[in-house]
């Protein structure tokens, strides 16, 4: 049927998960689903896993990459959070089993897999595609033009030369505004894994058609991944030797910090699983004032426990969104970590991060030349929007009646598909 024809596509290429949405002529928007060992999912893990077989480099992506990372004991290279390197001129390429791959190559491989189900439609020459990009790319000194250039090159390499980049919160704004009956000025906050992004959009209805005018954008490289690391840094790494001392000649020295800095992202732990690093740690055990804790750190690294640890930490964070306290219980072989945490403690650990996010929100309002009272509605999306003290920023500033919570994962992609449809119609 003509109404079932796909007329535009939205792609939310995320730090942790990615989503593809298809807008149909009827106005309906659907998202692609992918099978996984945990059942069908509407998000696709932003990850790649490579291995060498019969002299040829092979790869899988998404949930298959995650599954292989957890279960496959053969030599492989697991890559995730590719998006966080887009704006860094320091990251240009990597070598995988002797083969050189640029960041554009890696992203193009992933995007090809991501869209495999509907390649014929998505890669049609006349198909409008809106692809998300953060307002502020991750990194200490992000080079925005470089990141955009790399994204465009990756999409072209993946067979989608007609892609237009759009701010991710703009996509979320379109998703919110799809049922608007009156003109509104909307503040959209999109909380991803690596960045928190804000857009202020003025929506008007003209002859029944929705018109959008962006008034301001802002963002900050602090989001859900940061909150996870705060929990690990306070609950886990102190039980794995962080802050402990060891003896070197006649001196007592602090344990080098880089062993625990690797906990910032779960897959970085696998980078420590080298003969050199493990030998270093075993030497430190002999001279450590907390040898049992370093033994546990070695167990954590040797058993590739990073993913399971982050799953446990994520469960604690979710509990703290609805309860006053939570208990972390993590076991792996001889290693056992148990710790209690209250919401008050968690909020103290992320207080500086919350302040940075609040400041970025205020920057958007000021850049738009508005006051808080001029905002008609606030739309929050992304999993981190469920953290109470983060949501409190908006309820205090604008009042609870104005704050709306969107679908944590689909809002951006679905809105981008609608945005692409409207832009093509102009």
Secondary structure by P-SEA (a helix, b strand, c coil): cccccccbbbbbccccbbbbbbbccccbbbbbbbbcccccccccccbbbbbbcccccccccaaaaaaaaaccccbbbbbcccccccccccccccccccccccaaaaaaaaaaaaacccccccccccbbbbbbbbcccccccccaaaaaaaaaaaaaaacccccccccaaaaaaaaaacccccccbbbbbbbcccbbbbbbbbbbbcccbbbbbbcccccccccaaaaaaaaaaccccccccccbbbbcccccccccccccccccccccccccccaaaaaaaaaaaaacccaaaaaaaaaaaaacaaaaaaaaaaaaaaaaacccbbbbbbbcccbbbbbcccaaaaaaaaaaaaaaaaaaaaaaaaaaccccccccbbbbbccccccaaaaaaaaaacccccccccccccaaaaaaaaaaaaaaac
